[in-house]
Each structure stands twice: as C-alpha cells, then as structure tokens.
Amino acid sequence: MDSQKLNPVDRIAELVSGGGNFVLQGGAGSGKTESLKRVVQKVLKANPSLRIACITHTNKAADEIADRVSGDIKVSTIHSFLGEIISPFKKNIQQVFPRLFELPEFIALGDEHYDGDEKVRKKGEHDRFKKVHGQLEKRRRTVLGEDTAKVTGKRDYDKEPNTYNMQLNGLIGEVNKEIRDVLAARQPNEFFYNDTAFDNFSDPSYGHDGLIALACHLFESFPLLGRIVSSRHDCIFIDEYQDTSADVVRVLLRCLPEDAKTVIGLFGDSEQAIYSDGIGSAQSHIDAKELILVEKEDNYRCSPQVIDFSNKFRTDGLKQDVALKSLDDGTLETIESRQGSVKLVYDLAPAEVDTGDKAEDRKTNTALFRSALDALVEKTASDYPGYVQLKLTNKSIANDVGFGRLYQIFDDRYSEPRDRMRKTLDRLQFGELVDLVTLYRGLPGDRRSYNRLIAKLRKRGFSITSVADKAKLDEMLHSFESKDRAAYEAIEYAAECGLLRISDSHKAFVDRRNELLSKLAGDPVFAEFEEIYRSGHRTKLQMSKEVAATSMKHISVELLDREYDDSLNGLKQKNFLDSLFSTKLPLGEIMAFYEYEDSEGEFSTMHKTKGTGIENVLLVIDEYGWTTEYDFMSCFSKENPQSRREIASRKLLYVASSRTMKNLVCIRLMKSQEEADQIAAFFPEAIKL
C-alpha cells in the first residue's frame, strides 16, 4: 500500500521502523494523545525492546498518558526529562550557568531597520536603550548590590548615542565579568534545580525556564550529552509539541548523533499555539527535511456545524472532518447524535461620546462599551442557560468567582490586567504557595500529591524527619485555608517557616517597590500633585485650573504641564503597590484567581481554551482591550491573514470555537451595522437583540 494512504498511526509506525523523525499535525478533538498511545503500542508490538520516552508539559498530562500507555515506557514532563539528564553533570552546569544572567551587548540598529525614518529611529533606539538599561539596573542590584545612575533622557541621548551606548556596554561588560567570577568561585555541587519559576544568582539555582536554557546550552557545548541521550532512548515522543521550547526541539533534532538513529516524534497542532514561549509551528524543520509531516484530519469532538465553522479560521490548510467515536457497547455513535448548531447573537454598541477631552472620552466610551457588552452577555446567558462562557477575565467574572478586589487593583494600573496579574503574582511566589496548598488539599488519599509536596519542600530545605515535623507542616499548611488572611503576609509567613525561599526576582521587586515609595514620599511636588488629584481634579486641564486658582508652594502651571504624565504614572504605581501589599487584600482572592485559572466552570477565558471539550459554549468575540495584540474583525474576512496579529487572532478564534462539542453561540457587540453584516455572513443564523 502507498505509505501516504496509510492511516496516521500506521504511517508513523512505518516511519519509526525506518528511523524517520516525524510530526503528527492534528486539529482539536482529533485524538492526538490517543494516537500517541496507539503508536507506542504498535511499535512495541513490532519491536518489544524499543526504549521509548514520552514527554509532556504538566504532571497532570504525564499522569494521564502514563495511565493510558501500558508497558515499561518512561513518561515525564519536559522539566523532569531534561533535569534527570543534566543533573549529574554539576561541573558542566557550573560552566554554562553564567549564561542565565549575562546580558548581551547593546548593538544599535541603523536607519535601514527603521525604513530611513530618522524620527522613528531616534525614538526606537532610545526605547531599546531604556529597556536594556532597566535590565542592567536589575542585574547590578542582584549581582553587585549597587544602584545604577538614572537612564539618560531622550534629548541628551539623541545628541551622543554612540557615547551613551559605549558607557552602557562598559557597565554590561563589568557586571558580566562579575557574574562569571562569582559563579566560578562556587562549588559545583551548590548548583541545583529549585522547582520554581525563577533563577537565583545568590543560591545559585535555576527555575523552570532556566532548566530549559541550561539543558540546551549543555547539549550544544558538550556533544557527549547527546550521545548519552541516544544511548538511553530509541524514541522520544513529545505531546503538545507546539508548546515546547523551540530550542528544545532544535537540540533534539540537531544535537543527537546521526549514527544513533533516535527517532524524534512530535504530536500536536500549530494552530493551538496561542502562547509565545513555545515553538508554535514545526514548519521550518519540515522544510529542512528534519521532520516528515503526518496530518490527522479527524474530529471526534465537535458537531459538524462547529467543525465547518472552526475550519474557516485555520491558517495551515488542514480541514477537519467528522470522525465517529466507538461507544462503550462497541458500536459507533451516529452522525445524528453529533448534530449541533452555530449562531451569532449581537447588538450595536452605544454611540460614542465626544466632548473634546480625549482622555475622559476614552474612559467614558470604554465604560459605556463594556457596560453594553456585559448587558448583552448577561441577556444571552439567560436565554441559553447552562452554556459555558469563553471570554477574557473582566471585572464581572472576577467578582463572580471571588477575586474582584484583586482584579480591580490590576485594572486600575494596567490596560491588560489579566496578563499582568499572573506574571506579577508568580513573581511574588503566590503560585508556589498555591501549588503547595493545592497539593496539601489532595491529602491523604492522593499519594502522588503527597510525594510531590514532600519533594518540593525538600528542595527548599524544609526538613521532614519525624511525626512531629509532619504535624507542624500540617498546621502550617492548614493555616493558609483561612480566606481572610492577608495575602502578602501569608507569603512572608511561608518564607519565615521555610516553605518558600524568596527568589532574587521577588526580592528585586520588593526592593524597587521600597525605593519608589521612598522616593515619592520625599518628593514635595508629587505630594501636592497627589493632594490635588485626590480632591477630585483628575485631568490635566482640571488640575491646571486648580493650580492657577490656588497658591501652591511647589507646583506651577508650567511645571504641571511638564510633569503631569510622570506624576500620574507615579501615583498609579503608588496606589497599585499600596493595594497589592495591603492587609486588605485577602489570600482568598489570590487562591480564587489561581483556582479559576486552572479549572473549568461556568466561566472561562480565551487563555484557558485548550483542552477537553465543553458541550455548549457562549463565545464572546470581543477584544476587551486587546487591540494591540488581536483583531477579531480580521478573522471574518475572505482574504488570507497576512500580519502576525491577524494570524494570532484566527488561531485564537479557532482554539476557542473548537472547544465546543455541540452548540456554539457567538456574541459580539458591533461598532456598526456594516461590521454586523460582515460577520453575519459566516453564520447560519444571526440574531440581533
């Protein structure tokens, strides 16, 4: 039989027997993990001596695959797999460890990078300079314990960019040398994996991302490591490859010895790569003939109507078809039982207010739009009870699931609060604390949870050698069950007890907070600015009138005009930091946020859309302020997507819609009837409320 006509599992088995690397590309609901299981079973039946490693991204996924794949197969997360490989080579780790902290030299970009636009170039170069300077500040504080002079302003920088670039690179060279010297003086056995999100210079230890980076550096610097891996494994299969680091895929394909013939197999879907830290697509490796593409067009999850709809948003040309599942009694489900529907429910947005005050109008119109959208979603949800909502986290959802105060703190400070929430809370190690509490809640029935809890604590140096130690641990972890406990006080208590080790990144965040608040507290201009602002004068125009009518000691109208943006930003930062570390922010809200992020319920978000199917879905197709990253209107165009933004928008819409098993109702607040007509062309039924 022509190998191209074989079903995907048989085709992959043929490739494995011939030593060919492959990528299985299958859409949502195509049974990629089931295919991985069947591939393992088939190739082992043909050759029982094969040594196979299956790599996933989470412990939960590893457990699921381990339960589904029989035989003596190594199943682990990518971090466990790489950690086991590199951990014995302490001296080699010490040699490459400085690369986690060294800063690259700043290299100016010429006019051609900015299409010859000198004005754009000057702004772009100073923005890049400021960003690198900020990185240098953090590194010098961590490594040298020293502050760095304030970044040069754009006016001065434009006069002598080469001089300032040389000064910056001089400081970078100094801190990089200190990094290498300090780490070279440590003992090899002092370097360890800390099982957190962050690397630490003072320990020294490496976190999740640091482990990936170190492993890749080691493979590239020491070819023997690739030979060791090949000697252990005949096949390495990676599930959900699109979320795997591009460096890991590259290393496995190019740094293992050719004569060893270890087969690398990827299972996943490039269309579901909606995050920026994974490889996304393996197309470059396919083009380089390092991987053979095997496509799987089956869809065992969705109704025909949902499949037809979601197919319109794939950007890779793969078109999914209905595939019927085997039922428990051995019969196939019927096509009639898979039928569903796709509808559009919409309304027109309220007319925009235009008073001439752009800042106030933007704020007013945003509030009007969100209020109208919330009303539209609420009305549609009442018409379709039991449907799960997929949309970005906003204030209404945050209040419903228990973290309204937390959301408000970030919403007052940032235009994209959801992304900032997770990054900031992880940086302050709330994620680590929640992880410990979650594992604790799994006791005593879940042995895996207990083992993972003890392993994590031991890596933090927490000793458990007696019954008394276990009782003390139980008391500590139980104390976090109090939802009224102040959030950051809980972190401080966890660190004091040894449940957490304060990371360099966490310490740097707190140090910068203290510096900023101290600086603002000693600034009389800022004090008067804050006083005027809190008295109800919020816009520059309102404040200017108040300053002109009042005798102020430190602020003049001219000074306010120059300093308004910086002072307002300082005030927002102060309010944000005061609120985030306040005793009024309860740990319960942090717990609710993480529980919401990691679970399915009545509400969900665009960022939580990958995974198992949901029977009936309300999909809110609105940007919610993602205007710089997504443009969903571009998805409803007959033209092929061109920009990264358009492609990202289609992928996200595909992922969200393809979660639906049966009935999909899309909701959008339209800015015009023309927009409504454009979108309605994609739906069998459009309903205007």
Secondary structure, 3 states (H helix, E strand, C coil): CCHHHCCHHHHHHHHHHCCCCEEEEECCCCCHHHHHHHHHHHHHHHCCCCCEEEEECCHHHHHHHHHHCCCCCEEEEHHHHHHHHHCCCHHHHHHHHHHHCCCCCCCCCCHHHHCCCHHHHHHHHHHHHHHHHHHHHHHHHHHCCCCCCCCCCHHHHHHCHHHHHHHHHHHHHHHHHHHHHHHHCCCHHHCEECCCCCCECCCCEECHHHHHHHHHHHHHHCCHHHHHHHHHCCEEEEECHHHCCHHHHHHHHHCCCHHHCCEEEEEECHHHCCCCCCCCCCHHHHHCCCCEEEEECEECCCCHHHHHHHHCCCCCCCCCEECCCECCCCCECCCHHHCCEEEEEEEECCCCCCCCCHHHHHHHHHHHHHHHHHHHHHHHHHHCCCCEEECCCCHHHHHHHCCHHHHHHHHCCCCCHHHHHHHHHHHCCHHHHHHHHHHHHCCCCCHHHHHHHHHHHHHCCCCCCCHHHHHHHHHHHHHCCCCCCEHHHHHHHHHHHCCCCCCHHHHHHHHHHHHHHHHHHCCHHHHHHHHHHHCCCCCHHHHHHHHHHCCCCCCCHHHHHHHHHHHHHHHHHHHHHHHHCCCCCEHHHHHHHHHHHCCCCCEECHHHCCCCCEEEEEEECCCCCCCCCCCHHHHHCCCCCCCHHHHHHHHHHHHHHCCEEEEEEEEEEECCHHHHHHHHCCCCEEEEC
